[in-house]
Amino acid sequence: MICSLSGALRGLRHSLSPLVQSLRRPAHTSAYHWLSGNGSGYGGQSRWQYTPDGTVFHSPGSRPSSQAVSDTHFDFSPYQCVGFDLDNTLCQYRVRPLMEMAYSQCLVPHLIERFEFPGDVFLDMDDGSGLCARGIVLDAPRGNLLKLRHDGAVLRATHGSRPLTREEVIDAYGTHSAPSAARDLALSVTDPPCGRLRTFRDFFDAPAVLAAASLVDAVDAGRLPGADYATVCAAAQSGLRHMYDREKFAQDQDGFFSRLRADTTAIAHPCSPAVLELLRQLRRDGKLLFLVTSSHVDYARHMAELALGADWFQFFDVVVTYACKPRFFTGRAPFLSVDSYDREGAVVPAEALRPGRVYSQGSWADLYSFLQRETATEHPMCVYIGDNLAYDVHPTRMYTRSHALAVCEELEAEHGVRCASGQPTSLRHSTVWGSMLREGEHDTLWGAVVRRARACVPRLDYLASRPD
């Protein structure tokens, strides 16, 4: 089922033209890439192989002769600076409890109260969890959910919760396989140029896939008189914004953040001792470590204390919160000071950034100038490690001098491997969408992004020690 979006979306390409070419470029030669297994998971033999006793996914045939590397450990030695994302990278969430709480206890009750939708139109998480996946694109006016190939072609689609046949997809989107506007929009580093399409990029977003599908089904069943697909999909998206408004954590209002604060360990767990030791070893090796997260400072502090302990800040030379990625990597927003009450303060010029501080917002360009000063190096080598393929991996690779290292939990489920922090779950390998990274012989959109990262691991444990 390989089709692309119709000509009605082509007008978006011009505003996003730099991205149209980005995934056409050949991947850099590297000793580390993601693996698509031995072929058993994708219906055919793959040239990418998994090393069962290793800790990284790599392409054995792509090692440059000038670089001596290990088959089982990522080589941090070339880098003066190592950066980390927080959520789903250093802070590991329990995906099923997180999504159940976000959907059943927060999103659905809000949609019922705010929009007066009947409560019985929403699918249970147990029945609809197969729809919840990262990287799915919503075509709101048609009520369709899409899985994209690397060039924007539609690999799979549903209308609401109902999978579409190949003929139905062709009828809706045509058969031309040129890069589509949906692909460009999914990778956009600016605000979406229109409201037609929306990408669900992480586990926090994914419950809205099920909410939107449920509401589309309700429209088709005549349960929502006068409503159309675009309206109900917009309602589902507004529910996400309501849940994750950054002011709500401080206000401790009833909702997602209040439930998380009441029992954080129910949906997240501390880093393993091996990951903590990895951070200590990097510091002993003289690396400059930094944390860049889009979470607001109060939420970031709360989750960092759970993940790394009360003295979490000792691991980092500088911390950037509310970074507003991917804009952080492309824009020049000023850094703001943060006081002891987690309040944003005055603008801090790039030349005034100091180690041992927490800042808010800012930009990669100014952070890099700080790293240059602190390392006394004109072009310090940096690697940034994050889980969001659109907001962490893609812009790091495309807009900075740094390398990107992707954390992709789906690899555990797709390859049947695990590490000390837990077993793979069905929510990381969708029964509806299949692999996040491959479809038969084709890379998905996100598989193409990962392939251009310096490395991809399911969890940081795979960088720290051998999997169990």
N, C-alpha and C positions, 0 to 999 in steps of 0.2 A: 504494500500500500504506500506508494511513493508519489506524492503530488506536491504542487506548490501553491501558494496563495495567488489568488486571481489578480487581474490587472487593477482592480479597484483599490488595491493597497500600494500600488507602485509609486504613488506620489510621495510616500514617506522616505523613499530611498535617498533622495537628493539631500535632505537635511541630515542624513546620517552617513554620508558617502565615505568618510574615513573608515568606518567599520565594515563597509561592504568588502573591502579588500583584505581586512585583517586576517581572516581565517583561510584565505587563498594562499597566503605566503607559506612556503615550506617550513615545517617545524625545524628548530635549530637542532644541530647534532648534539646529542646529550647521552650520557650513560644512564639516565633515569627517565622513564616514562611510565605511564599507567599500563597495566596488562589487561587484556581481554580474555585471559584464561587459555585453556588448551583447546578451545573450540566447542566443548560440550555445552557451554552455557549459551551459545549463540547460533547453534545450528550449523557449525562448520569450522574447519581448522583455521586458526588465526596465526599470523606471523608474530604476534605479541605473546609472550609466555610468562607464566607465573613461577617464581622460585619458591617452592614450599617452605624451605628453611630460611628464607630471607626476610628482610623487614621492609623492603621497598619494592615497587613495581618498576620493571625496567625492560628495555629492549636490548638483549645481549648483543645484537648485531650492530648497534649504533654507537659503541664506545669509541671515542677518538683515541688514536694511538698515542697522542701526546699527553694524555691524562691517565694517571694511575688511580683507579678507584676500586672500591670493594663491591662485590656483588650483593652484599647483605646489609650495608649501612650507607646512609647518605653521607657524603663527604662535606662537612662544614668548614674544612680548613681554608678554602679560598676566600671566605667571607669575613670581613671585619665587623659587619653589623648583621644581626638576625632579628627580624621583626615577627610579631605574632598578633593574630586576631584573638579575640576572647571567646565569644559565643560559638559553640560547636567546634572549637579548635582547642584552646586550653581548657575551657569549661565544657565538659561533656554532658549533654542532656540525655535523659532517658526518653527516647523519642515517643514511644507509645503513650506513657503518662502525660507528657507535654502536650501532645496533639489532642488527646482525649479531654484534658482540662481546658485547653484553648477552645475547642469546638463545643463540647457538651455543656460546660459550665460557664462559658463566657460569650462566645460568638453567637451561638443559637439563642440563648436567652435575650441577648441584646437585640437581635433581629426581630424576635417575637414582640418584645416590648416597644422598640422604636418604630417598627414598620407594621406591626399588627399582623404579621404572617401567622397562619395557623401552625401550632407546634408540631402537629403530626405530619407536616409535609417534609420535615427534615429526616434524612436517612440517619440511622444509628452509625456510630463509628465502626461498630463490629461488622455491619453490613456493607459499609462504603469505604473502608480503609484502603482498598485497592486503588481507589481513585486518587488518594492523597499522595502526591509525589512532587519532588522538587523539579523545577525546570519546565513545568507544563504552562502553555500559553492559552489564555482565555480570549476567544473571539466573541465579545459580549453581544453584539447585535444579532449574531446567529445562535447564541447559546451553545457554542461548541468549545471543546477543550482539545488542544493540539499537542502532539509530540513531534518535534522538528528534527530533520536531518541536518547535517553540518552546513548544507547550502540553503537551508530554509524550506526544503520540501517537507510535506506533511507525511510522517511515517505512520502515525495512528491518530485517531480522533474519536471523540464521543460527542453526542448531542445530549446535554445533561449527563445522566449516568449511563446512557445507552451507547455502546460501541457502534460506530458507523461502519458500514461495509465499504469496500474499496470503491464500488460504484457511487455510493453516496458522497464519499470524499471527492471523487473526480467531479461529480455534479456541482459540488459546492465550491471547489477550489481549482478545478482544471487539472491538467496533466503536465504542464510546463515545469521543468525542474530548476529554473534559474533561481539565484538567491532572492529571497522574498523579504518584504517589509517586516514580517513577523520576526525573522531572524535578526534583522538590524535593530529592531526595537528591543528584543530580548537582551541584546548586548549593549544597549544605549547607555552612555555615561552621562547623559543629560536627562532632563525631565521628558517624559514621553510626549511626542508632538501631537498625539491625539488620544482620545479615550477609548478607541475601539478595542485595542489589544492590551492585555495585561499579563505579565509573567510572574509566576509564583516561584520565587528564587530560593527559599529556604524552608526549614521545618516549622518556623513560626507562621509563614504564609500558607503552608499546605492545607490547613483545615478549611480555608476559604474555598479551595477547589471543591470540597464536598458540599459546602454550603451553596455555592453557585450551582452545582449540578442538581442539588435537591430542588432549588427554586425554579430552575429551568424545567425540570420534570413537573413541578406544580403548575407552571404556566400551561404546559402541554395538556395537563389533565383537567384544565379549566378550574383549578382551585384558587386562582388569583385573578379574578375578573378585572379587565382593564390594564393588567400589567403586561409588559413585554420583556423580552430577554435582556435587553440593555438595561432596563430599569432595575430588575431584580439582581443582575450581576453587579451593578453599581452599588446596590445596597450591601451585598456581601463584602465588597471592597471597602466600603465605608465602615463596616463593622471591624475590619482589621485596624483601620486608623484609630477608631475609638478605643480598641483594646490596648494598643501599644503607644498611645500618646505619652510622651516622655514625662509629662508633669504628673501623671497618675501614680508613679512609684512613690514620689515624695508625699503626695496627698493621701496615700494608702486607702484609696477609695475601693469599695467593693468591686471586684473584677479580677482580671488576670494577675496584676501585680500583688494585690492583697492576698490572693490565694498562694501565689508563689512565695511570698514572705512568710506566710503561716507555716509552710512545710516545704522549704526549698529542696531538701534532700529527696523528696518524693519524685522530683522531675530532673534532678541533676546530681552529679556525684563528684567527689574530689578527684584531682589528678592522681594517677598511680605514683607510687614511690619512684618508679623508673623515669617518669616524665620529670618529676621534681629534680632528680639527680641529673637528668639531661640539661636542665636549665643551669644547675650549679656548675656542671662541667663546662658549659659554654662560657660562663663567666670566668671560671678558673683559666680557661684558654685565652682570656683577654678579649672576648667578643663584647661588643656593645649591643645590649639587648633593649628592644623597645616594644611597647604594646600600643597598637592602634585599633580602636574599636568604635563602632558607630553607636554603641549604647551610651546613654546619658551617664554622667559620672556617678550618680548615686546607685544606679542599677549595676554599673560596671564594678563598683567597689564591693557591692554585696555578693555578686557572683564570683569575683576574683578571690574574695576571702573564703568562699566555699571551695573553689577549685585549688587554690594554692596555699591557703592558710592565712592566719591573721597578719603575718608579716609578708604578705604577697608582694609588696612594693619592692622588697629587697632584690627581687629577681631582675628588675628593670632599671635602666639608666634614665628613661623618660617614658611617660605614659600620656597618650592622646586619647581623649574620650569624645563622644559625639562628633566623630570625624566626618560623618555624612558621606561615607563612601557610596558610589565611586567618585563623587565630586572631589574628594580629598586628593585623589591622584591626578586630577586634571585641572582644577581651579586654583585660585589664590586667596581663599578665605583667610582672614587673620586668625592667629591663635588668641585665645582668651585665657586669662588666669583663672584658677579655681581656688576658692578659699576653703577653710577647714569645715565649712558647713555645706560643701559641695555646690556652692553658688558660683556662677560665672561672673567674672569681673572685667577688668580693663583689658584692652588690646595689648598683646605682647609682641613687639617687633621681632622679626626673625633673628636679628643679631643679639637680642636679649634673652633668647631661650637658654635655659640652664638645666644641667643634669639634676636628677633627684626631684623633679617637679611633675605635677599633673596638670595638663592643659586641656582645653576644650576646643573643638573645631580645628581650624588650621588647614595646612596643605602639605603635600609631599615635598614640593619644591623648597619650602622653608624648613621642613624637617631635615631634608637632605643637606641643606647648608649647615644645620646644627651638627649632623653626623660628620660632615667634612671637618668642622672645627675640632670636634671631640676626638677624632681619629688622626688629625693632622695629615689628612690624605686628600688629594685633589678629587679623586674618583674612588671613594671607598666602595668595595664590593658588598652588596646587600642582598639578602634573600628574605622575602616576606611570606609567611605561612598563614593561609586562611582557608576557610571552607566555602565561602560564597564564590561560585565560579564567575558570576557576572560582576560582582562588586569588589572581590579581592584578587582573584587570579587573572582575569582578563585585563583589567586596567593596569595592574602592576606590570604585566608583561608588555603591554602596548604603549604605555605612556611614561614609563620610568626606565632608568638604567638597571633596575633591580631584577633579580630572578624571582619567579613565583613558585611556591611549593604548595600543591593542592591537598587539602584534607577532604576525602570523599568517602563517607561512611558506607555508601552503597556498595563499594568494592567488597566489603566483608560478606554481605548477603549474596552478591552476584557470583562470588568465587567460592563460597562455602568455607571461608577462612574466618578466624577470629583472633582476638588478642586478649590479654588479661582483663581488660575492662568490660568484657561482656560478649554475649552471643549476638549474632545477626538476627534481625527481626523482619517480618514480612513488610513492615512499613518502609523498609529501606530497599525492598525489591518488589515493586508493584505487580500484582497479578493482572492489572488492566494495562499498564504501560510497558511492562517488561524492563529491560535494562535502561538505566539513565544514560549510559555511555555508548551502547552499541545497539544496532538493529540488523541482524543478519551480518552482511559484509560491510555495512555502512557505519561510520561514526555518526552519533547524534550530534546536535549542536553543541551539547556540553562535553561530549567525548572529544570533539575537535578542540575545545578550549583546554581540556585537561592534557591532551596530547602535546600541547605547546608549553605546558608548565615544565619546570625543571625536574619535578618529581611529583608523584601522587601516592599518598598513603591513606588507609582507611581511618587511622587515628594516630595521634602523636606517639602512642606506645610503640608503633612500628619503627619510629626513628630512635627510640630510646633503648629497646631491647628486642630480642627475638620473640615472635608471637608464641603463645602456649601451644 
